[in-house]
Structures are given as C-alpha cells and as structure tokens.
Amino acid sequence: MSQTFRHPEILEAARRQGKVTVEGLAAQFGVTLQTIRRDLTDLAEAGRLERVHGGAILPSGTTNILYEERRNLNQAAKTEIARACAAQIPEGSSVFLNIGTSTEAVARELLHHHDLMVVTNNMNVAHILAANPDCQIILTGGTLRRLDGGLIGTPTVSTIRQFKFDIAVIGCSAMDTDGDLLDFDIQEVGVSQAIIAQARKTFLVADLSKFKRNAPARIASLAEIDSFFTDAPPPERLLAACRGWKTNIIAVSEQAP
C-alpha cells in the first residue's frame, strides 16, 4: 500500500483509538517500522498528528477535535464509563448533564431511569432523553454552539444558578497530570464551574486519553470532584492525590469480569 493510501487510514485509526503505535501500524500495513515512522513524521509536520513515544496522537493545543470525530473516539470505553456512572444515579434524582460526548453516553444509560429531572445545556442530551417518558427535561438558555449542540454564555449560567442539583455529570476536553480539568472554550469553562458550584455531588466522566491532550483553560481540580469514572486507573501519583482529596476513582477496567 502506498503512502498516499496509508495516511488517511492512519488518521482514521488515530481518530478512532486516540493513539496509534508504530508497531501496530507496521503490522496492520505489512511495512517496516521505519516506513511507519516516516509516515508519522510526515503527518506530524503537516499538523495532522502529534508524535509521542512509540507512536502518535491527534494534535492538541488551543482548538478541539471536531465533535463528530470525538464521538468516534474510544466509544467502547465511553459506554462502559457511562454505564458505571448511571448506576450511581438514583431514581428520583435531579441531575445536570453538560456538553460532551461522554455525557451523551450517560444520557443513553439513563433512558430506563424513573422520576428523573435532568437539566442540561446540551441539546443532544435533551434529544436522547426525550425518549424517556419518565424524565423531566429542562434546557438552559444560552447561545447555541452549532458545532456540538451546546448552550453557553451568561443566560446559561443564570439558569444553572436557579437550581441545586443532587448530582452533576460533567466531562472535560483534557486533564493535566496534577489533576486539573481543562477545556478549550472559556465560556464553557464558566458554565462548568457554575455547575460544580450548584451540585451536591459532582461526577466526572472521562477516559484516560484525556491525559494525552492539552487545553488552555482550567475548569477545576479533581479535588472538587466526588467521583471520577474512567476506563483505567490514572497514574499512581494522581491516585494518591485523589485519596487525599477523597475523590472516588471508578475504573471500569477493574470492574470487568
């Protein structure tokens, strides 16, 4: 297979998996490790990928990956994370679900919950939960961000401050190894901070690929999160910090039979 045909497939694999490895791609395409290294270098120089030890990831920085591409990243992990999170949401709860593909996955897992009141600034979440007749749905006001169906801005924050939620379920675009949650849009950060302030408990849903990415705006620390639902345990140093903060870590890989 020529380089011209490999590059789109490499990019598609990176979007799907979050990371590609030199050895895995060499085996997939039946070419040498050096050939794949050249491919990854070319894609990195073009700004399509970011080189890391042993492979490459989607580039990070000051702009986020397209929403449809994010939907396809780590889908199986997101589903398991969402299932674990939904299991900790009692029926009869008031819940906030914010913007993100991981919170949309949680919404799907709430389709059979009873007597819920869900407030959201995510039009996709509202559309998903419309199929649950036993769920009251309240959409915040705000400016529509067409790329992901999110509502942001001062009206969104004003609506959030009228509530006290039993549980808030939030996502993030990236995570720092010191436990800071990060995002790209400063307006969305302000919304997330208001959500945390108005929640009795806050759940974070995020797979560990978020540690491979960077974003410029800080939302909060894991110290402010009650439970962090993820696909595998984070680094030991962060685990120790979470124990000190009393942040509960639920890694779905540890729950698998």
Salt bridges, closest charged atoms under 4 A:
GLU12 OE1 - ARG15 NH1 3.99
GLU12 OE2 - ARG16 NH1 3.86
ASP39 OD2 - ARG6 NE 2.54
ASP39 OD1 - HIS7 NE2 3.33
GLU68 OE2 - ARG71 NH1 2.55
GLU69 OE2 - ARG15 NE 2.94
GLU80 OE2 - ARG83 NH1 2.81
GLU104 OE1 - ARG71 NH2 3.11
GLU109 OE1 - ARG83 NE 3.62
ASP134 OD2 - HIS114 ND1 3.09
ASP148 OD2 - ARG145 NH2 2.57
ASP166 OD1 - ARG200 NH1 3.04
ASP180 OD1 - ARG218 NE 3.08
ASP185 OD2 - ARG145 NH1 2.76
GLU188 OE1 - ARG145 NH2 2.65
GLU236 OE2 - ARG243 NH2 2.83
